[in-house]
């Protein structure tokens, strides 16, 4: 079971969420998808605060954890 990745994100900063499951930390894109059919999901947040990002890749609300890892 993969627990959510808890991290403070900064408003209006661009982030790239990994969808290929090959990145070193499993959450943020590090370019490991190159040569595959995957591309990162780019996103921004509205508030500076702590967020729970999905690390199991089962969420229906990427990049945010929706508890799918518990099912």
mmCIF file as Biopython writes it, N, C-alpha, C and O atoms, coordinates in Angstrom:
data_model
#
loop_
_atom_site.group_PDB
_atom_site.id
_atom_site.type_symbol
_atom_site.label_atom_id
_atom_site.label_alt_id
_atom_site.label_comp_id
_atom_site.label_asym_id
_atom_site.label_entity_id
_atom_site.label_seq_id
_atom_site.pdbx_PDB_ins_code
_atom_site.Cartn_x
_atom_site.Cartn_y
_atom_site.Cartn_z
_atom_site.occupancy
_atom_site.B_iso_or_equiv
_atom_site.auth_seq_id
_atom_site.auth_asym_id
_atom_site.pdbx_PDB_model_num
ATOM 1   N N  . UNK A ? 1  ? 0.844   -1.178 0.000   1.0 0.0 1  A 1 
ATOM 2   C CA . UNK A ? 1  ? 0.000   0.000  0.000   1.0 0.0 1  A 1 
ATOM 3   C C  . UNK A ? 1  ? 0.889   1.241  0.000   1.0 0.0 1  A 1 
ATOM 4   O O  . UNK A ? 1  ? 1.813   1.349  0.807   1.0 0.0 1  A 1 
ATOM 5   N N  . UNK A ? 2  ? 0.613   2.161  -0.891  1.0 0.0 2  A 1 
ATOM 6   C CA . UNK A ? 2  ? 1.373   3.407  -0.980  1.0 0.0 2  A 1 
ATOM 7   C C  . UNK A ? 2  ? 0.604   4.527  -0.295  1.0 0.0 2  A 1 
ATOM 8   O O  . UNK A ? 2  ? -0.516  4.855  -0.688  1.0 0.0 2  A 1 
ATOM 9   N N  . UNK A ? 3  ? 1.203   5.101  0.714   1.0 0.0 3  A 1 
ATOM 10  C CA . UNK A ? 3  ? 0.572   6.210  1.422   1.0 0.0 3  A 1 
ATOM 11  C C  . UNK A ? 3  ? 0.701   7.490  0.629   1.0 0.0 3  A 1 
ATOM 12  O O  . UNK A ? 3  ? 1.571   7.597  -0.236  1.0 0.0 3  A 1 
ATOM 13  N N  . UNK A ? 4  ? -0.159  8.476  0.912   1.0 0.0 4  A 1 
ATOM 14  C CA . UNK A ? 4  ? -0.052  9.763  0.219   1.0 0.0 4  A 1 
ATOM 15  C C  . UNK A ? 4  ? 1.303   10.417 0.489   1.0 0.0 4  A 1 
ATOM 16  O O  . UNK A ? 4  ? 1.912   10.215 1.540   1.0 0.0 4  A 1 
ATOM 17  N N  . UNK A ? 5  ? 1.751   11.192 -0.471  1.0 0.0 5  A 1 
ATOM 18  C CA . UNK A ? 5  ? 2.986   11.951 -0.373  1.0 0.0 5  A 1 
ATOM 19  C C  . UNK A ? 5  ? 2.597   13.321 0.149   1.0 0.0 5  A 1 
ATOM 20  O O  . UNK A ? 5  ? 1.965   14.097 -0.568  1.0 0.0 5  A 1 
ATOM 21  N N  . UNK A ? 6  ? 2.960   13.632 1.377   1.0 0.0 6  A 1 
ATOM 22  C CA . UNK A ? 6  ? 2.583   14.902 2.000   1.0 0.0 6  A 1 
ATOM 23  C C  . UNK A ? 6  ? 3.666   15.934 1.751   1.0 0.0 6  A 1 
ATOM 24  O O  . UNK A ? 6  ? 4.842   15.709 2.037   1.0 0.0 6  A 1 
ATOM 25  N N  . UNK A ? 7  ? 3.238   17.097 1.199   1.0 0.0 7  A 1 
ATOM 26  C CA . UNK A ? 7  ? 4.208   18.130 0.854   1.0 0.0 7  A 1 
ATOM 27  C C  . UNK A ? 7  ? 3.553   19.504 0.841   1.0 0.0 7  A 1 
ATOM 28  O O  . UNK A ? 7  ? 2.380   19.638 0.494   1.0 0.0 7  A 1 
ATOM 29  N N  . UNK A ? 8  ? 4.315   20.519 1.219   1.0 0.0 8  A 1 
ATOM 30  C CA . UNK A ? 8  ? 3.823   21.892 1.129   1.0 0.0 8  A 1 
ATOM 31  C C  . UNK A ? 8  ? 4.069   22.383 -0.292  1.0 0.0 8  A 1 
ATOM 32  O O  . UNK A ? 8  ? 5.196   22.353 -0.787  1.0 0.0 8  A 1 
ATOM 33  N N  . UNK A ? 9  ? 2.993   22.838 -0.940  1.0 0.0 9  A 1 
ATOM 34  C CA . UNK A ? 9  ? 3.086   23.395 -2.287  1.0 0.0 9  A 1 
ATOM 35  C C  . UNK A ? 9  ? 2.814   24.888 -2.232  1.0 0.0 9  A 1 
ATOM 36  O O  . UNK A ? 9  ? 2.105   25.373 -1.350  1.0 0.0 9  A 1 
ATOM 37  N N  . UNK A ? 10 ? 3.383   25.602 -3.177  1.0 0.0 10 A 1 
ATOM 38  C CA . UNK A ? 10 ? 3.319   27.056 -3.230  1.0 0.0 10 A 1 
ATOM 39  C C  . UNK A ? 10 ? 2.335   27.494 -4.319  1.0 0.0 10 A 1 
ATOM 40  O O  . UNK A ? 10 ? 2.376   26.990 -5.441  1.0 0.0 10 A 1 
ATOM 41  N N  . UNK A ? 11 ? 1.459   28.428 -3.980  1.0 0.0 11 A 1 
ATOM 42  C CA . UNK A ? 11 ? 0.457   28.932 -4.920  1.0 0.0 11 A 1 
ATOM 43  C C  . UNK A ? 11 ? 1.106   29.492 -6.183  1.0 0.0 11 A 1 
ATOM 44  O O  . UNK A ? 11 ? 2.145   30.150 -6.126  1.0 0.0 11 A 1 
ATOM 45  N N  . UNK A ? 12 ? 0.477   29.219 -7.313  1.0 0.0 12 A 1 
ATOM 46  C CA . UNK A ? 12 ? 0.860   29.727 -8.637  1.0 0.0 12 A 1 
ATOM 47  C C  . UNK A ? 12 ? 2.188   29.188 -9.165  1.0 0.0 12 A 1 
ATOM 48  O O  . UNK A ? 12 ? 2.630   29.606 -10.235 1.0 0.0 12 A 1 
ATOM 49  N N  . UNK A ? 13 ? 2.818   28.294 -8.461  1.0 0.0 13 A 1 
ATOM 50  C CA . UNK A ? 13 ? 4.023   27.647 -8.966  1.0 0.0 13 A 1 
ATOM 51  C C  . UNK A ? 13 ? 3.595   26.439 -9.803  1.0 0.0 13 A 1 
ATOM 52  O O  . UNK A ? 13 ? 2.645   25.745 -9.441  1.0 0.0 13 A 1 
ATOM 53  N N  . UNK A ? 14 ? 4.270   26.188 -10.894 1.0 0.0 14 A 1 
ATOM 54  C CA . UNK A ? 14 ? 3.936   25.049 -11.753 1.0 0.0 14 A 1 
ATOM 55  C C  . UNK A ? 14 ? 4.617   23.779 -11.237 1.0 0.0 14 A 1 
ATOM 56  O O  . UNK A ? 14 ? 5.798   23.787 -10.892 1.0 0.0 14 A 1 
ATOM 57  N N  . UNK A ? 15 ? 3.846   22.691 -11.193 1.0 0.0 15 A 1 
ATOM 58  C CA . UNK A ? 15 ? 4.337   21.390 -10.775 1.0 0.0 15 A 1 
ATOM 59  C C  . UNK A ? 15 ? 4.030   20.378 -11.868 1.0 0.0 15 A 1 
ATOM 60  O O  . UNK A ? 15 ? 3.089   20.561 -12.641 1.0 0.0 15 A 1 
ATOM 61  N N  . UNK A ? 16 ? 4.811   19.324 -11.935 1.0 0.0 16 A 1 
ATOM 62  C CA . UNK A ? 16 ? 4.597   18.250 -12.902 1.0 0.0 16 A 1 
ATOM 63  C C  . UNK A ? 16 ? 4.484   16.934 -12.142 1.0 0.0 16 A 1 
ATOM 64  O O  . UNK A ? 16 ? 5.458   16.445 -11.568 1.0 0.0 16 A 1 
ATOM 65  N N  . UNK A ? 17 ? 3.278   16.370 -12.148 1.0 0.0 17 A 1 
ATOM 66  C CA . UNK A ? 17 ? 2.981   15.123 -11.458 1.0 0.0 17 A 1 
ATOM 67  C C  . UNK A ? 17 ? 3.303   13.948 -12.372 1.0 0.0 17 A 1 
ATOM 68  O O  . UNK A ? 17 ? 2.862   13.912 -13.521 1.0 0.0 17 A 1 
ATOM 69  N N  . UNK A ? 18 ? 4.065   12.995 -11.869 1.0 0.0 18 A 1 
ATOM 70  C CA . UNK A ? 18 ? 4.488   11.829 -12.643 1.0 0.0 18 A 1 
ATOM 71  C C  . UNK A ? 18 ? 3.321   10.868 -12.868 1.0 0.0 18 A 1 
ATOM 72  O O  . UNK A ? 18 ? 2.616   10.503 -11.927 1.0 0.0 18 A 1 
ATOM 73  N N  . UNK A ? 19 ? 3.126   10.466 -14.114 1.0 0.0 19 A 1 
ATOM 74  C CA . UNK A ? 19 ? 2.110   9.469  -14.456 1.0 0.0 19 A 1 
ATOM 75  C C  . UNK A ? 19 ? 2.713   8.152  -14.929 1.0 0.0 19 A 1 
ATOM 76  O O  . UNK A ? 19 ? 1.998   7.160  -15.072 1.0 0.0 19 A 1 
ATOM 77  N N  . UNK A ? 20 ? 4.019   8.133  -15.174 1.0 0.0 20 A 1 
ATOM 78  C CA . UNK A ? 20 ? 4.657   6.929  -15.721 1.0 0.0 20 A 1 
ATOM 79  C C  . UNK A ? 20 ? 5.096   5.940  -14.643 1.0 0.0 20 A 1 
ATOM 80  O O  . UNK A ? 20 ? 5.397   4.787  -14.951 1.0 0.0 20 A 1 
ATOM 81  N N  . UNK A ? 21 ? 5.134   6.370  -13.403 1.0 0.0 21 A 1 
ATOM 82  C CA . UNK A ? 21 ? 5.564   5.555  -12.263 1.0 0.0 21 A 1 
ATOM 83  C C  . UNK A ? 21 ? 7.049   5.202  -12.295 1.0 0.0 21 A 1 
ATOM 84  O O  . UNK A ? 21 ? 7.472   4.259  -11.625 1.0 0.0 21 A 1 
ATOM 85  N N  . UNK A ? 22 ? 7.838   5.939  -13.057 1.0 0.0 22 A 1 
ATOM 86  C CA . UNK A ? 22 ? 9.273   5.660  -13.141 1.0 0.0 22 A 1 
ATOM 87  C C  . UNK A ? 22 ? 10.135  6.720  -12.455 1.0 0.0 22 A 1 
ATOM 88  O O  . UNK A ? 22 ? 11.343  6.525  -12.315 1.0 0.0 22 A 1 
ATOM 89  N N  . UNK A ? 23 ? 9.547   7.827  -12.029 1.0 0.0 23 A 1 
ATOM 90  C CA . UNK A ? 23 ? 10.347  8.890  -11.416 1.0 0.0 23 A 1 
ATOM 91  C C  . UNK A ? 23 ? 10.954  8.408  -10.102 1.0 0.0 23 A 1 
ATOM 92  O O  . UNK A ? 23 ? 10.437  7.493  -9.462  1.0 0.0 23 A 1 
ATOM 93  N N  . UNK A ? 24 ? 12.037  9.027  -9.723  1.0 0.0 24 A 1 
ATOM 94  C CA . UNK A ? 24 ? 12.776  8.598  -8.532  1.0 0.0 24 A 1 
ATOM 95  C C  . UNK A ? 24 ? 11.919  8.673  -7.267  1.0 0.0 24 A 1 
ATOM 96  O O  . UNK A ? 24 ? 11.951  7.752  -6.451  1.0 0.0 24 A 1 
ATOM 97  N N  . UNK A ? 25 ? 11.145  9.768  -7.089  1.0 0.0 25 A 1 
ATOM 98  C CA . UNK A ? 25 ? 10.324  9.875  -5.880  1.0 0.0 25 A 1 
ATOM 99  C C  . UNK A ? 25 ? 8.912   9.342  -6.082  1.0 0.0 25 A 1 
ATOM 100 O O  . UNK A ? 25 ? 8.150   9.251  -5.120  1.0 0.0 25 A 1 
ATOM 101 N N  . UNK A ? 26 ? 8.545   8.987  -7.317  1.0 0.0 26 A 1 
ATOM 102 C CA . UNK A ? 26 ? 7.240   8.407  -7.597  1.0 0.0 26 A 1 
ATOM 103 C C  . UNK A ? 26 ? 6.093   9.392  -7.645  1.0 0.0 26 A 1 
ATOM 104 O O  . UNK A ? 26 ? 4.949   8.998  -7.870  1.0 0.0 26 A 1 
ATOM 105 N N  . UNK A ? 27 ? 6.378   10.667 -7.437  1.0 0.0 27 A 1 
ATOM 106 C CA . UNK A ? 27 ? 5.316   11.674 -7.415  1.0 0.0 27 A 1 
ATOM 107 C C  . UNK A ? 27 ? 5.567   12.787 -8.429  1.0 0.0 27 A 1 
ATOM 108 O O  . UNK A ? 27 ? 4.691   13.093 -9.237  1.0 0.0 27 A 1 
ATOM 109 N N  . UNK A ? 28 ? 6.740   13.388 -8.395  1.0 0.0 28 A 1 
ATOM 110 C CA . UNK A ? 28 ? 7.042   14.483 -9.315  1.0 0.0 28 A 1 
ATOM 111 C C  . UNK A ? 28 ? 7.859   13.980 -10.503 1.0 0.0 28 A 1 
ATOM 112 O O  . UNK A ? 28 ? 8.750   13.143 -10.362 1.0 0.0 28 A 1 
ATOM 113 N N  . UNK A ? 29 ? 7.529   14.513 -11.665 1.0 0.0 29 A 1 
ATOM 114 C CA . UNK A ? 29 ? 8.216   14.120 -12.893 1.0 0.0 29 A 1 
ATOM 115 C C  . UNK A ? 29 ? 9.693   14.507 -12.826 1.0 0.0 29 A 1 
ATOM 116 O O  . UNK A ? 29 ? 10.035  15.622 -12.432 1.0 0.0 29 A 1 
ATOM 117 N N  . UNK A ? 30 ? 10.558  13.576 -13.215 1.0 0.0 30 A 1 
ATOM 118 C CA . UNK A ? 30 ? 11.990  13.852 -13.320 1.0 0.0 30 A 1 
ATOM 119 C C  . UNK A ? 30 ? 12.508  13.532 -14.718 1.0 0.0 30 A 1 
ATOM 120 O O  . UNK A ? 30 ? 13.717  13.454 -14.940 1.0 0.0 30 A 1 
ATOM 121 N N  . UNK A ? 31 ? 11.569  13.346 -15.670 1.0 0.0 31 A 1 
ATOM 122 C CA . UNK A ? 31 ? 11.953  13.069 -17.046 1.0 0.0 31 A 1 
ATOM 123 C C  . UNK A ? 31 ? 12.102  11.600 -17.377 1.0 0.0 31 A 1 
ATOM 124 O O  . UNK A ? 31 ? 12.439  11.257 -18.510 1.0 0.0 31 A 1 
ATOM 125 N N  . UNK A ? 32 ? 11.860  10.726 -16.418 1.0 0.0 32 A 1 
ATOM 126 C CA . UNK A ? 32 ? 12.026  9.292  -16.646 1.0 0.0 32 A 1 
ATOM 127 C C  . UNK A ? 32 ? 11.053  8.726  -17.680 1.0 0.0 32 A 1 
ATOM 128 O O  . UNK A ? 32 ? 11.255  7.617  -18.174 1.0 0.0 32 A 1 
ATOM 129 N N  . UNK A ? 33 ? 10.008  9.473  -18.009 1.0 0.0 33 A 1 
ATOM 130 C CA . UNK A ? 33 ? 9.010   9.011  -18.977 1.0 0.0 33 A 1 
ATOM 131 C C  . UNK A ? 33 ? 9.489   9.118  -20.426 1.0 0.0 33 A 1 
ATOM 132 O O  . UNK A ? 33 ? 8.862   8.561  -21.327 1.0 0.0 33 A 1 
ATOM 133 N N  . UNK A ? 34 ? 10.574  9.818  -20.650 1.0 0.0 34 A 1 
ATOM 134 C CA . UNK A ? 34 ? 11.029  10.037 -22.032 1.0 0.0 34 A 1 
ATOM 135 C C  . UNK A ? 34 ? 11.140  8.711  -22.779 1.0 0.0 34 A 1 
ATOM 136 O O  . UNK A ? 34 ? 11.712  7.741  -22.282 1.0 0.0 34 A 1 
ATOM 137 N N  . UNK A ? 35 ? 10.576  8.696  -23.987 1.0 0.0 35 A 1 
ATOM 138 C CA . UNK A ? 35 ? 10.583  7.490  -24.790 1.0 0.0 35 A 1 
ATOM 139 C C  . UNK A ? 35 ? 9.364   6.600  -24.544 1.0 0.0 35 A 1 
ATOM 140 O O  . UNK A ? 35 ? 9.240   5.536  -25.150 1.0 0.0 35 A 1 
ATOM 141 N N  . UNK A ? 36 ? 8.476   7.027  -23.669 1.0 0.0 36 A 1 
ATOM 142 C CA . UNK A ? 36 ? 7.261   6.254  -23.402 1.0 0.0 36 A 1 
ATOM 143 C C  . UNK A ? 36 ? 6.050   7.048  -23.889 1.0 0.0 36 A 1 
ATOM 144 O O  . UNK A ? 36 ? 6.189   8.158  -24.405 1.0 0.0 36 A 1 
ATOM 145 N N  . UNK A ? 37 ? 4.872   6.470  -23.720 1.0 0.0 37 A 1 
ATOM 146 C CA . UNK A ? 37 ? 3.647   7.158  -24.127 1.0 0.0 37 A 1 
ATOM 147 C C  . UNK A ? 37 ? 3.126   8.097  -23.044 1.0 0.0 37 A 1 
ATOM 148 O O  . UNK A ? 37 ? 2.100   8.746  -23.243 1.0 0.0 37 A 1 
ATOM 149 N N  . UNK A ? 38 ? 3.803   8.184  -21.911 1.0 0.0 38 A 1 
ATOM 150 C CA . UNK A ? 38 ? 3.358   9.002  -20.789 1.0 0.0 38 A 1 
ATOM 151 C C  . UNK A ? 38 ? 3.900   10.419 -20.842 1.0 0.0 38 A 1 
ATOM 152 O O  . UNK A ? 38 ? 5.007   10.660 -21.323 1.0 0.0 38 A 1 
ATOM 153 N N  . UNK A ? 39 ? 3.109   11.346 -20.343 1.0 0.0 39 A 1 
ATOM 154 C CA . UNK A ? 39 ? 3.511   12.729 -20.138 1.0 0.0 39 A 1 
ATOM 155 C C  . UNK A ? 39 ? 3.048   13.128 -18.741 1.0 0.0 39 A 1 
ATOM 156 O O  . UNK A ? 39 ? 2.037   12.621 -18.256 1.0 0.0 39 A 1 
ATOM 157 N N  . UNK A ? 40 ? 3.776   14.031 -18.094 1.0 0.0 40 A 1 
ATOM 158 C CA . UNK A ? 40 ? 3.370   14.432 -16.748 1.0 0.0 40 A 1 
ATOM 159 C C  . UNK A ? 40 ? 2.093   15.263 -16.773 1.0 0.0 40 A 1 
ATOM 160 O O  . UNK A ? 40 ? 1.755   15.875 -17.786 1.0 0.0 40 A 1 
ATOM 161 N N  . UNK A ? 41 ? 1.395   15.274 -15.652 1.0 0.0 41 A 1 
ATOM 162 C CA . UNK A ? 41 ? 0.231   16.135 -15.477 1.0 0.0 41 A 1 
ATOM 163 C C  . UNK A ? 41 ? 0.728   17.421 -14.838 1.0 0.0 41 A 1 
ATOM 164 O O  . UNK A ? 41 ? 1.228   17.406 -13.713 1.0 0.0 41 A 1 
ATOM 165 N N  . UNK A ? 42 ? 0.594   18.510 -15.535 1.0 0.0 42 A 1 
ATOM 166 C CA . UNK A ? 42 ? 1.032   19.800 -15.014 1.0 0.0 42 A 1 
ATOM 167 C C  . UNK A ? 42 ? -0.114  20.415 -14.213 1.0 0.0 42 A 1 
ATOM 168 O O  . UNK A ? 42 ? -1.277  20.340 -14.608 1.0 0.0 42 A 1 
ATOM 169 N N  . UNK A ? 43 ? 0.238   21.027 -13.077 1.0 0.0 43 A 1 
ATOM 170 C CA . UNK A ? 43 ? -0.792  21.632 -12.235 1.0 0.0 43 A 1 
ATOM 171 C C  . UNK A ? 43 ? -0.217  22.746 -11.372 1.0 0.0 43 A 1 
ATOM 172 O O  . UNK A ? 43 ? 0.994   22.850 -11.175 1.0 0.0 43 A 1 
ATOM 173 N N  . UNK A ? 44 ? -1.127  23.578 -10.862 1.0 0.0 44 A 1 
ATOM 174 C CA . UNK A ? 44 ? -0.815  24.642 -9.905  1.0 0.0 44 A 1 
ATOM 175 C C  . UNK A ? 44 ? -1.833  24.549 -8.783  1.0 0.0 44 A 1 
ATOM 176 O O  . UNK A ? 44 ? -2.918  23.997 -8.963  1.0 0.0 44 A 1 
ATOM 177 N N  . UNK A ? 45 ? -1.482  25.088 -7.630  1.0 0.0 45 A 1 
ATOM 178 C CA . UNK A ? 45 ? -2.417  25.150 -6.505  1.0 0.0 45 A 1 
ATOM 179 C C  . UNK A ? 45 ? -2.778  26.605 -6.245  1.0 0.0 45 A 1 
ATOM 180 O O  . UNK A ? 45 ? -2.037  27.514 -6.620  1.0 0.0 45 A 1 
ATOM 181 N N  . UNK A ? 46 ? -3.924  26.821 -5.598  1.0 0.0 46 A 1 
ATOM 182 C CA . UNK A ? 46 ? -4.406  28.171 -5.343  1.0 0.0 46 A 1 
ATOM 183 C C  . UNK A ? 46 ? -3.890  28.753 -4.036  1.0 0.0 46 A 1 
ATOM 184 O O  . UNK A ? 46 ? -3.838  29.972 -3.873  1.0 0.0 46 A 1 
ATOM 185 N N  . UNK A ? 47 ? -3.501  27.873 -3.093  1.0 0.0 47 A 1 
ATOM 186 C CA . UNK A ? 47 ? -3.046  28.327 -1.778  1.0 0.0 47 A 1 
ATOM 187 C C  . UNK A ? 47 ? -1.740  27.652 -1.397  1.0 0.0 47 A 1 
ATOM 188 O O  . UNK A ? 47 ? -1.500  26.496 -1.747  1.0 0.0 47 A 1 
ATOM 189 N N  . UNK A ? 48 ? -0.895  28.386 -0.672  1.0 0.0 48 A 1 
ATOM 190 C CA . UNK A ? 48 ? 0.285   27.794 -0.056  1.0 0.0 48 A 1 
ATOM 191 C C  . UNK A ? 48 ? -0.223  26.954 1.118   1.0 0.0 48 A 1 
ATOM 192 O O  . UNK A ? 48 ? -0.768  27.502 2.076   1.0 0.0 48 A 1 
ATOM 193 N N  . UNK A ? 49 ? -0.055  25.654 1.055   1.0 0.0 49 A 1 
ATOM 194 C CA . UNK A ? 49 ? -0.451  24.787 2.167   1.0 0.0 49 A 1 
ATOM 195 C C  . UNK A ? 49 ? 0.063   23.381 1.918   1.0 0.0 49 A 1 
ATOM 196 O O  . UNK A ? 49 ? 0.639   23.095 0.868   1.0 0.0 49 A 1 
ATOM 197 N N  . UNK A ? 50 ? -0.152  22.506 2.894   1.0 0.0 50 A 1 
ATOM 198 C CA . UNK A ? 50 ? 0.235   21.108 2.767   1.0 0.0 50 A 1 
ATOM 199 C C  . UNK A ? 50 ? -0.826  20.356 1.963   1.0 0.0 50 A 1 
ATOM 200 O O  . UNK A ? 50 ? -2.026  20.535 2.172   1.0 0.0 50 A 1 
ATOM 201 N N  . UNK A ? 51 ? -0.363  19.521 1.050   1.0 0.0 51 A 1 
ATOM 202 C CA . UNK A ? 51 ? -1.244  18.729 0.203   1.0 0.0 51 A 1 
ATOM 203 C C  . UNK A ? 51 ? -0.847  17.259 0.302   1.0 0.0 51 A 1 
ATOM 204 O O  . UNK A ? 51 ? 0.310   16.939 0.572   1.0 0.0 51 A 1 
ATOM 205 N N  . UNK A ? 52 ? -1.809  16.374 0.084   1.0 0.0 52 A 1 
ATOM 206 C CA . UNK A ? 52 ? -1.565  14.938 0.007   1.0 0.0 52 A 1 
ATOM 207 C C  . UNK A ? 52 ? -1.643  14.546 -1.456  1.0 0.0 52 A 1 
ATOM 208 O O  . UNK A ? 52 ? -2.724  14.532 -2.045  1.0 0.0 52 A 1 
ATOM 209 N N  . UNK A ? 53 ? -0.499  14.227 -2.042  1.0 0.0 53 A 1 
ATOM 210 C CA . UNK A ? 53 ? -0.457  13.823 -3.439  1.0 0.0 53 A 1 
ATOM 211 C C  . UNK A ? 53 ? -0.450  12.305 -3.523  1.0 0.0 53 A 1 
ATOM 212 O O  . UNK A ? 53 ? 0.126   11.626 -2.674  1.0 0.0 53 A 1 
ATOM 213 N N  . UNK A ? 54 ? -1.091  11.787 -4.546  1.0 0.0 54 A 1 
ATOM 214 C CA . UNK A ? 54 ? -1.211  10.346 -4.727  1.0 0.0 54 A 1 
ATOM 215 C C  . UNK A ? 54 ? 0.136   9.742  -5.118  1.0 0.0 54 A 1 
ATOM 216 O O  . UNK A ? 54 ? 0.815   10.237 -6.018  1.0 0.0 54 A 1 
ATOM 217 N N  . UNK A ? 55 ? 0.505   8.682  -4.439  1.0 0.0 55 A 1 
ATOM 218 C CA . UNK A ? 55 ? 1.726   7.971  -4.814  1.0 0.0 55 A 1 
ATOM 219 C C  . UNK A ? 55 ? 1.426   6.560  -5.328  1.0 0.0 55 A 1 
ATOM 220 O O  . UNK A ? 55 ? 2.325   5.872  -5.811  1.0 0.0 55 A 1 
ATOM 221 N N  . UNK A ? 56 ? 0.154   6.126  -5.225  1.0 0.0 56 A 1 
ATOM 222 C CA . UNK A ? 56 ? -0.201  4.779  -5.692  1.0 0.0 56 A 1 
ATOM 223 C C  . UNK A ? 56 ? -0.702  4.774  -7.134  1.0 0.0 56 A 1 
ATOM 224 O O  . UNK A ? 56 ? -0.792  3.715  -7.755  1.0 0.0 56 A 1 
ATOM 225 N N  . UNK A ? 57 ? -1.026  5.950  -7.668  1.0 0.0 57 A 1 
ATOM 226 C CA . UNK A ? 57 ? -1.523  6.136  -9.045  1.0 0.0 57 A 1 
ATOM 227 C C  . UNK A ? 57 ? -2.908  5.550  -9.266  1.0 0.0 57 A 1 
ATOM 228 O O  . UNK A ? 57 ? -3.287  5.314  -10.413 1.0 0.0 57 A 1 
ATOM 229 N N  . UNK A ? 58 ? -3.687  5.303  -8.199  1.0 0.0 58 A 1 
ATOM 230 C CA . UNK A ? 58 ? -5.042  4.782  -8.323  1.0 0.0 58 A 1 
ATOM 231 C C  . UNK A ? 58 ? -6.104  5.864  -8.169  1.0 0.0 58 A 1 
ATOM 232 O O  . UNK A ? 58 ? -7.287  5.601  -8.387  1.0 0.0 58 A 1 
ATOM 233 N N  . UNK A ? 59 ? -5.702  7.068  -7.798  1.0 0.0 59 A 1 
ATOM 234 C CA . UNK A ? 59 ? -6.647  8.141  -7.547  1.0 0.0 59 A 1 
ATOM 235 C C  . UNK A ? 59 ? -7.468  8.501  -8.785  1.0 0.0 59 A 1 
ATOM 236 O O  . UNK A ? 59 ? -7.011  8.348  -9.918  1.0 0.0 59 A 1 
ATOM 237 N N  . UNK A ? 60 ? -8.670  8.976  -8.549  1.0 0.0 60 A 1 
ATOM 238 C CA . UNK A ? 60 ? -9.512  9.493  -9.629  1.0 0.0 60 A 1 
ATOM 239 C C  . UNK A ? 60 ? -9.375  10.997 -9.739  1.0 0.0 60 A 1 
ATOM 240 O O  . UNK A ? 60 ? -9.999  11.618 -10.600 1.0 0.0 60 A 1 
ATOM 241 N N  . UNK A ? 61 ? -8.562  11.591 -8.874  1.0 0.0 61 A 1 
ATOM 242 C CA . UNK A ? 61 ? -8.400  13.043 -8.847  1.0 0.0 61 A 1 
ATOM 243 C C  . UNK A ? 61 ? -6.946  13.471 -8.884  1.0 0.0 61 A 1 
ATOM 244 O O  . UNK A ? 61 ? -6.530  14.343 -8.121  1.0 0.0 61 A 1 
ATOM 245 N N  . UNK A ? 62 ? -6.173  12.860 -9.771  1.0 0.0 62 A 1 
ATOM 246 C CA . UNK A ? 62 ? -4.734  13.173 -9.848  1.0 0.0 62 A 1 
ATOM 247 C C  . UNK A ? 62 ? -4.523  14.671 -9.986  1.0 0.0 62 A 1 
ATOM 248 O O  . UNK A ? 62 ? -5.232  15.338 -10.739 1.0 0.0 62 A 1 
ATOM 249 N N  . UNK A ? 63 ? -3.564  15.186 -9.271  1.0 0.0 63 A 1 
ATOM 250 C CA . UNK A ? 63 ? -2.499  14.528 -8.520  1.0 0.0 63 A 1 
ATOM 251 C C  . UNK A ? 63 ? -2.840  14.267 -7.045  1.0 0.0 63 A 1 
ATOM 252 O O  . UNK A ? 63 ? -1.992  13.786 -6.293  1.0 0.0 63 A 1 
ATOM 253 N N  . UNK A ? 64 ? -4.055  14.575 -6.635  1.0 0.0 64 A 1 
ATOM 254 C CA . UNK A ? 64 ? -4.396  14.513 -5.214  1.0 0.0 64 A 1 
ATOM 255 C C  . UNK A ? 64 ? -4.876  13.139 -4.789  1.0 0.0 64 A 1 
ATOM 256 O O  . UNK A ? 64 ? -5.581  12.456 -5.532  1.0 0.0 64 A 1 
ATOM 257 N N  . UNK A ? 65 ? -4.486  12.739 -3.584  1.0 0.0 65 A 1 
ATOM 258 C CA . UNK A ? 65 ? -4.922  11.472 -3.025  1.0 0.0 65 A 1 
ATOM 259 C C  . UNK A ? 65 ? -6.417  11.543 -2.713  1.0 0.0 65 A 1 
ATOM 260 O O  . UNK A ? 65 ? -6.889  12.508 -2.111  1.0 0.0 65 A 1 
ATOM 261 N N  . UNK A ? 66 ? -7.156  10.513 -3.129  1.0 0.0 66 A 1 
ATOM 262 C CA . UNK A ? 66 ? -8.584  10.433 -2.804  1.0 0.0 66 A 1 
ATOM 263 C C  . UNK A ? 66 ? -8.898  9.211  -1.951  1.0 0.0 66 A 1 
ATOM 264 O O  . UNK A ? 66 ? -10.065 8.859  -1.779  1.0 0.0 66 A 1 
ATOM 265 N N  . UNK A ? 67 ? -7.881  8.570  -1.424  1.0 0.0 67 A 1 
ATOM 266 C CA . UNK A ? 67 ? -8.064  7.405  -0.568  1.0 0.0 67 A 1 
ATOM 267 C C  . UNK A ? 67 ? -8.187  6.087  -1.323  1.0 0.0 67 A 1 
ATOM 268 O O  . UNK A ? 67 ? -8.462  5.054  -0.714  1.0 0.0 67 A 1 
ATOM 269 N N  . UNK A ? 68 ? -7.988  6.107  -2.628  1.0 0.0 68 A 1 
ATOM 270 C CA . UNK A ? 68 ? -8.115  4.878  -3.433  1.0 0.0 68 A 1 
ATOM 271 C C  . UNK A ? 68 ? -7.144  3.796  -2.992  1.0 0.0 68 A 1 
ATOM 272 O O  . UNK A ? 68 ? -7.414  2.613  -3.200  1.0 0.0 68 A 1 
ATOM 273 N N  . UNK A ? 69 ? -6.025  4.169  -2.391  1.0 0.0 69 A 1 
ATOM 274 C CA . UNK A ? 69 ? -5.046  3.173  -1.948  1.0 0.0 69 A 1 
ATOM 275 C C  . UNK A ? 69 ? -5.583  2.317  -0.798  1.0 0.0 69 A 1 
ATOM 276 O O  . UNK A ? 69 ? -5.013  1.272  -0.484  1.0 0.0 69 A 1 
ATOM 277 N N  . UNK A ? 70 ? -6.661  2.751  -0.181  1.0 0.0 70 A 1 
ATOM 278 C CA . UNK A ? 70 ? -7.242  2.009  0.933   1.0 0.0 70 A 1 
ATOM 279 C C  . UNK A ? 70 ? -8.248  0.956  0.477   1.0 0.0 70 A 1 
ATOM 280 O O  . UNK A ? 70 ? -8.659  0.103  1.264   1.0 0.0 70 A 1 
ATOM 281 N N  . UNK A ? 71 ? -8.641  1.016  -0.789  1.0 0.0 71 A 1 
ATOM 282 C CA . UNK A ? 71 ? -9.672  0.101  -1.310  1.0 0.0 71 A 1 
ATOM 283 C C  . UNK A ? 71 ? -9.095  -1.217 -1.754  1.0 0.0 71 A 1 
ATOM 284 O O  . UNK A ? 71 ? -9.832  -2.089 -2.214  1.0 0.0 71 A 1 
#
